[in-house]
């Protein structure tokens, strides 16, 4: 295995973790007393925090992606900012 392949595999694994953990959170039932959109927003921000910690890509890409997901999918632009 070449050195470049090892680095690429590491980025893929980190990316899958950053996408998989929020996906698992979304599959869990919403806790009592919490609105559905708040639970979904928590999952997106959890993915953003994992992205900042694991760094599969640069930090601005992680944050802009999280803001874009919230703005486009949840139509909560004010909450995203």
Number of C-alpha atoms within 10 A of each C-alpha: 5 6 7 9 10 11 11 12 11 13 16 13 14 19 18 12 17 24 18 13 16 21 15 10 17 17 10 10 9 15 9 7 6 9 11 14 12 12 16 19 21 15 19 24 17 18 24 24 17 20 23 18 12 17 17 21 13 11 16 10 15 20 17 13 14 20 19 16 17 21 16 10 9 14 12 16 14 8 12 16 8
